[in-house]
Amino acid sequence: MQLQSMYQEIILDHYRNPHGRGLREPFEAEVHHVNPTCGDEVTLRVHLDGDTLADISYEGMGCSISQASVSAMYDLVIGKPVPEALETGEHFMTLMQSKGDASVAEKLEDELEDAIAFAGVSKYPARIKCALMSWMALKDASARALAASTAVPTTHPTTPAGGDKA
Amino acid sequence: MTQTVSRPGAGAQKAPLPLDVEAIRADFPILSRTVRDGKRLVYLDSGATSQKPLSVLDAERDFYLTCNAAPHRGAHQLAEEATGRYEAARATIGAFIGAPAEEVVFTRNTTEAINLVAYALSNAATAKEPEFRRYAVGQGDEIVVTEMEHHANLVPWQQLCERTGATLRWLGLTDDGRLDLSDLGTVVNERTRLVAVTQQSNILGTINPLGDISARAREVGALLLVDGAQSVPHQPVDVTTLGADFLVFSGHKMLGPTGVGVLWGRYEVLDALPPFLTGGSMIEVVRMEGSTFMPPPQRFEAGVPMTAQVIGLAAAVEYLQQLGMERVQAHEEALTAYALEKLAEIPGVTVIGPPDTVARGGAVSFTVEGVHPHDVGQVLDDLGVEVRVGHHCAWPVVRRYGVPATTRATFYVHTGYDDIDALADAVREAQRFFGVAQGEVS
């Protein structure tokens, strides 16, 4: 069975016991992203302290890969400055594009910690979007939060994005 | 609604299958390939697209090898032969649904056929020719769909309403996966210009009572469009008794090539519609100041058509006719009954859709408690069982039944009981994998 290469124990752990799940206050931006081919969804909030990700909070539904990915991402980026978090996101994107090339995963091991367990997903093109959805949501929400913090405060920062609100 | 043959403890019943599955499989070379490290391919995704028998591939190849040319243009011998084959294919495909050739319009697929009608209805409002305004849709008019529709038979009508100011209304669903016709009399009313409904749900498998809907549409003078994408491939459909004004379906779901679909329309209605796409071969006279158009079906076939695909689809139709559509339907009904029983035997599996084979076709959607459909699909795929997972382009349906997505198995002429046994075994394996995986996966 090739399945174990994708469903690493670490992924199933994050799926069953997600870290940081739930929507919390305060937040400067909230986004809603969906994977329109299959209906996976995540609502994600970003709270900044300066340019540091003080908290990300989220609710979502979807397959084990999409839900474990957001949990692993939470662990990775909390407390990091936004540019560094986005760079980690770029590393994760590189991993997803690696088509199962172990040498790529090896090089990224330090940067991606638990998220390196998603290396096996890169062999399944149909599932890559599931793993990337939360990272896209983070990129979007961070940009909005940064824009909100440098702009004149508006009445309500909540902004849906990323396609059809289910 | 109580024709379930299930006997608790007796195991699923295997009625003799009307079609010779082994002989049919020999016509589909793709079915002998393996997937995922040598697993037998168990293809249960014909509802998304069907596999193609050799005769269809041969027909397309023969066209390119012997008489490839653009039909309806040029006076050379190849053009004559290509036109002859193209029009002969139109007659074959028309006869398959009981229609004369001039009522058969070729489109890219079902989606384009529906868009053709939707755009013709809004174009009618601004047509300079009075004869094209008969079916114009505008403010105060209503379009009726159902909550069961594929996005292809929903979004074009939403868009038509946005373009014209008309109002979209819809018939809802019952808990057991049927259309709720209790308010048919009010939802379809004298303001209704068109009712668009699927003959068979691509996700629930439900076969709809078109007679009631047609009668009501007739009563109020509304047009009726039937989405046959999931019915024409799987059961006899005859437009002379369907009670519809339009029937749309795709070639690629009925053993034919991709890139060809059909819009059938009653000639009188087609003839009163303005064109959707315009350009070459649909015109009568072109001057710099303006143009006039050919009668149907040419009016709706702008540009060089998908000639080889049309010829391939005619070969697919002939293949199905040789099997006999009654037998195809009976074959799938036996498989569906067996699949419903096999799935019912698995604790935690819930079928979304009618629980028996009464007015139901071979699309079986289900959920597995505790395992997301994507994850179910991944385990199935690992075992060579190819199904569809997700919302199946019918998002309102999965939302109606409170699930994020489903796993869907669909059957066709090459499907046998062994395929359904493989499905049931794989679903149990998915449960085992996700149930005990924590301790076992390394």
Interface residues (C-beta under 8 A of the other chain):
Chain A: M1 Q2 L3 Q4 M6 Y7 Q8 E9 L12 D13 R16 T37 C38 G39 D40 E41 M61 G62 C63 S64 I65 S66 Y124 R127 C130 A166
Chain B: R36 D37 H372 P373 H374 D375 Q378 V379 D382 V389 G390 H391 W395 V398 R399 P404 A405 F433 F434 A437 Q438 V441 S442
